[in-house]
């Protein structure tokens, strides 16, 4: 018997968290931070619907914060089991969770200062660095394709998801009474095929139950050649305008993709010499981890390495470490490119760069990834004017562009190509990790592709004996 309880990334894209109950074991698929309206996120991340002490194991799809970012809260509140991930995901989680704890506590200091002035009770941190250290000791890295026994007739296997470095599909096998067995497949976040650097997704066979992401179930991505052409155009523009190109980008995955495209443009002689600043110590550390796990690379990136080149380096690229170096960028004349976290503009150094850049109509803000509802990134995409940044209003005069093909999420075509490759034995599908219109679109697609029993669970929904 398998019961599934949906607690996050259900009719939304953040806070991935699905509880599987099988043969008496309680297994959590992902444990992500919810991101969105500050007050709502504050309560959802603290008030977990699951008692961490009752969880036997966590199986982690990948290292993005909306999938791993609340793991330290489990450790803080009594979770004693193991966190299973691929080796690359484990390495990325170590730097990402440390950074998350630092940013949360820095923001909390600011909030508590305001609350103290108003005579209000102070908030405790969601988690601290010691909680990160505790949960990292509970990680057990497992390679792709190896069957891992969890006990009581339950095992799992990781397969390539092609989303970011180390990302994995989870195949969960449950032996029930007699000879009956059930196989659940969790897509995590599926990667767009043929994206830079990484291998394409696998198509594991034999699943009865599928949890499939729906982020772009209603959208098609342009070609990667189109991406290079558009980036080339933006670079030429800021040279003419002597302005700046600001690219908010996740430190893991998106930053490395952009660097790869700039590397290719430079190698092809299509990019004028342009200062490119990666203003994120986390991005620097993540790029080093990418270099450590080159077995995850696709043939093209591997060929570049064999030629003695680094596919993520080129002239005039500089990684900034200190806050003083970051502030100094505001005084430098364009043309220049700033790639900085966070990808949804909800924190990190990019917010300061946006504050200085949004008022100038010569500047370009380039959005290269999905922006969740109620984030600053979504307000920029929707061209809300004025923008509220750090509690103050700024006119949005800068030009705003988007490149969806840089998304590491599979688009509609790629999602259904993967679905068709794994659907033969499916009896029940759950559309997750998408806003309501996206999971509704996924329900329609799944039925059109031959599986009629498909649900789009809401947070808190429980399905028994699936």
N, C-alpha and C positions, 0 to 999 in steps of 0.2 A: 504494500500500500504506500502510495506517495501522496502527501499533502503539500500544497504550495501556498505560502502566505506572502503577499506582495506588500512591501513596506516602503519602497522607494523606486524612483524611475518608473512609476506607474502613472500613466497619463501626464507625465512630465519627463524632462531629460536629465534631471539631477538626482543625487542621493541614491544611486543604485543599491538595492538591498532586497534580496528575495530569500525567504526561509524555506528550506526543503526539509520535510519530516519523512524519513524512510527507515523502516525496520527499527524504530525506536531512536534513531540518530537524528539530531537537529543540526543541519548544515546550512550555513549562510553563504549564499552566492553574492559576493561583493559587500562592501560596507562603506558607502560613499557619503561625502558631505553634501547636504542639500544647499543649493545656491539660489538666491532669489531675493525677495523682499527681506530686508535685514531682520525685522522683528520675527517674521515667520520662520526664517532660516535658523535664528537663534533658538527658538523653542523646538523645532523639529530635530535639530542636531543633538540637543541636550536630552530631550524627553523621548528616549528610544522606546519603541513599542515592544521590544524584545528584551527580556532579562539576559544580559551577557553571560551570566553564570550558568544558564541552561543550554548554551550553544556548545556543541561538541567540536566543530571545526568550521573554518572559513576557507572557501575556495575563491581565489581572487582572479578576475579576468585580466586586469591590467592596472597600470599605476596612475592613471589620471585621478585627480583629487575627488571628482564626483563618483568614483568607484572605490577608492581606497581611503579617502580622507578622514573617515570617522573610526578607523581601526583603533587608534589610541584610546578612544572613549571606551571601547570594549575592554581593553586592558585596565583602564582606570576603574572600571566597574565590575571586575571580577572574572572576566573571561580567562580560562586557563588552557584552552585547546591550541591547536596548531593553525597557522595561516599558510595555506598551500598556494604557491605561485611558481611561475617560471623563474629561472635565475636572473634574467634581465629585469623582470618586474620587481623582484626583491631588491636589486641594487637601486633602481629608480625610486622605489618607495622610501628607501632610507633617506635620500636627499629631499624628496618631496614632502614627507611627513615632518621632518625637522623644520623645513621652511614654513609649512602650514602652522606648526606650533608657534614659531617665532612671529609670524604675521598676525595670528589671532591674538596673541598676548600683547603685541604692540598696539593693535586696535583697541583691545580691552583697556589698556592704560588710558587711552584717549577718552573712551566712553566713561570709565569710572571717574576720571577727573571731572567730567561734566556732571555726573550724578552726585559726586561729593559736593560740588558747588550748589546743587539744588537740594541737598539734604536727603538724597535717596540712598537706599541700600546699594552696596557695591556688588557687582557680579563676580563670581568665581570663573576662572578660565575653563573652557570646554575640556582642554587637556594641555599638558605641559611637556617639556622635553623628556622628563623621566618616564612619562607614559609612552612616548615614542620609542625610547630605548627598551622599555619592557616589551612592547608588542614586536619589535624587530627580533628579539630573542625567541619569539614564538613562530617565526617564519620557518617553513621547510620548503626550500626550492626543489622543484621537480622538473625534469626535462620534458620536452614534447614527446608524445607517443609512448610513454611508459605508464603502465597500469599501476595505480596506487591504491592499495587496500586500506579502507577506512574501518573495516570490521563489520560484523553483523551482516555480511552479504552485500556490502555497499563498497563500490570502487569508482575511481574516476580516471580519465585520461585527458591530457591537454593536447589540443591541436592548434595549428597556426591560424590566427584571426586576421593578421595583416593590417592592423589598425595603427598601433605604435610599437616601438621596440618591446619585445617580450609579451605582447598581447596574445591571449589564448581563448579558443573555444573550450568549453568544458563539457565533456561527455560523462554523464553520471549513470552508472549501471547498478541496478537494484535487483538482487535475487530474492524472489518471494517464495511462498510455500510451494512445495512440489518442484516442478521444473519451470514454473513461470518466472519470467524476468521482465523488467521494464528498463528502457533507456531514455534518459532525459538529456537533451542537448541545449546548452545555453550559449547564445551567440556572443555574449558580452557586446562589445562594439566591433562591428565588422569593418574592415578596411576597404577602401576603394581599390579595385585591382589596378596593377601597373602604376601605383604611386611610387614616387622616388624612394630609393634605399631598401625598402622592405619586400620580403617575399609575399606572394598573394595568399589569400585564405585557402584553407583546406575544406573539403566537403565530406565530413564523417558520415558513415552510413548506419542505418538501422535504428534511428531514434523513433520512439513512440510519441514523445512529448517534446515540444520545442518552445523555448523562450527566445523570441527574435526581436532585435532592436528595430525601431521605426523612425529614427531621427529624420531621414530624408526619403520617406516612403512616397512622397508626392513631388519629388524634384529630381531633375537630371543635372549632372555636373558637366561643364564644358571639358574639352580635351586638355591634356597636359601641355600640348604644344601651344594652345591658346593661352595658357597661364604664362609661359615664357614670353610670348608676344606682348601680353598686357604688362608684365613686370618691366620689360624693355621700354614700353611706352611711358610708364610712370617715371622711370629713371631719366629718360630724355626730357620729360616735362619739368622735373625739379631742377635739371640743369638750365633749362630756359628761364625758369622763374627764380632761380637761385633760392629755392625753398627747401622744405623738408618733407620727407615721406615717413609717416609714423605708422608702424605695423604692430598692433597689439597681437601677441602670439603666445600660446602656451609654451612653457619652457621645454616640455617634452613632446616631441613629435612635430608640431607645426614649425617651431624655430628651425629644426634641422632640415625640414622640407624646403623652407625658404632659402636657407644657405645653399642647399644642393642646387636649386634653380639658378641662383646667382653664380655659383661655380660653373654651371653649364653655359650660361650666357657669356661669362668671361672667357671660358675656354673656346667658345665658338666665335669670339671677337665681336660680339653683339652688344657689349655693355661698356660704356665709357668708364674710365677710372672714377669711382665714387666712394667716398667714405661711408662705410656701413658699420654701425655700432650696435652690438648686441648688449643691451643694458640690463643684464640680469645675471647675477652670480649663479643662480640656479640653472640657467640655460647653459652656462659654461660647464658646470658639473654634469649636466645631463648629456651634453655633447661628448664629454669624455667617456661616459658610460656607453654611448652609442659606439664609440671607437673600440671599447672593450669587448662588445658582443657582435663581432662582425660575421659570425655564423648566421645571424638573422638577415644579412643583406641579400638582396636579389642579385641576379647575374650582372646587370649593368653597373651597380655600385661596386661589386666585387672586381669587375674588369678594371675600373678606374684605380682601385687599390693596387691591382697587379701591375699597373703602369707606373707605380711609385707616386701617385697623387692621393691627396685626401679629398674625398668628394664633398666635404663641407668647409673647405677653405679656399680663399682667393685673395688677391692683393687688396689692400685697404680695408680688410676686415679686422675689427678690433673688439675684443670682449672687455667690458668695463666691470670692475669689481666694487669700487668704493662709492659711497654716496656723494663724495666730493666730485669724482669723475662724472657721475650722473648729472649733478647740478651744473657742471661746467658746460654740458651740451647745450644748455639754453642760451649760451653766449656765442656759440659758433655759427657763423654764416653758412647758409646752404650753398650748393646742394649737399644734402646728407640724408642717410637713411637711419632710422632708429627702430630696432626690433626689440620689443620689451614686453614683459609679462605684467599683468595676467591677461589671458586671452579674451576674457569677457569684460575686461576693464574694471573689475570689482576690487582691485587692490594692486599692490606692487608699484614699481617705478613708472609704469606706463601712464598711470593716472596723472602724475606730475607733468609728464611730457604733453599729455592731452590738454591739461590746463593752460599750458603756455602756447599750444599750437592751434587750438580750435578757432580762435578769433581771427586768424590770418587767412584770407581767401586764396592766397598762393599755395598754402600747404595742402597736403593730401593725407587723409586718414584712410588706410586700407584695411578693411575687415576681411580676415581670411579664414574664419571659422564660425561655427554655430554660436549664436548669442541667445542665451536663455531669457525668458521673460523677466522683466523687472530689473535687468542688469543695465549698467551704464552702456555696455556695448550694444544692447538692443535699442536703447534710446538714441544712440548715435546712428545706427542703421535706419531707424525710423525718422531720423532728422528732427528730433525734438529740439525745439529752440525757444528759450535758452536751455542749456544743459546745466544741471546742478552737479557740481564737483566739489567735494569737501564742504558741502553745505552752502556754497556760494554759486551764484548764477553766472554763466559765461555764454556769450553769443556763439552759436555754431555757424561760423562763416567759412571754415575750411571745407574743401571738397571731400565728399565721402564716397568711396568705391568699395565694392565687394568682389571677392574671387571665391566662388563656391568650390571650384575644382581643387583648391588646396585643402579642402576638408578631408580628414582622414576617415570620415564615415562613408560607407558605401551609399551610392545614390539608388534611385528606384530600380534602374536596370540591373545594377550589380547586386542589390539585395535579392531580386527575384531570380537572377542567375544562380546565386548561392542556394536560395530556397528550393529551386527546381533540382539542384544537385543533392539535396538531403531529404526530400519529402516522401520518398517511396513508402515508408512504413508509418508515417505520421497519422495519429488519431486525434491529437489535440494540440492546438497552437495558441500561444499567448503573445500578443503584441505589446511590447514594453519599450521603455526608453524613447518616448516621443510625446509631444503635446497631443491634446485630444484629437485635433484634426489629423495628425500624422498616424496615430494608432488606428483611427477609423479608416484612413486610407489603406493601411496595412491589412486590416480585416478584409476589405474588399478585394485586395490583390490576392491574398491567400486563398479566398474562396474561388476566385477566377482561375487560380493555378491548381485547383483540385482538392483542397482540404476544407471541408465545410464547418468543422467545429473549431472556431477561433474566437477567443475572448480578448478584450482590452481591459484588463483589471484596473480598478482604482485603488489608491492607497488603503490598506487594511483588508482588501478582499482576500478570502481564503477559499481554495478549491481542494476538496477532499477526495481521496481515492481516485486520482486522475490516471 
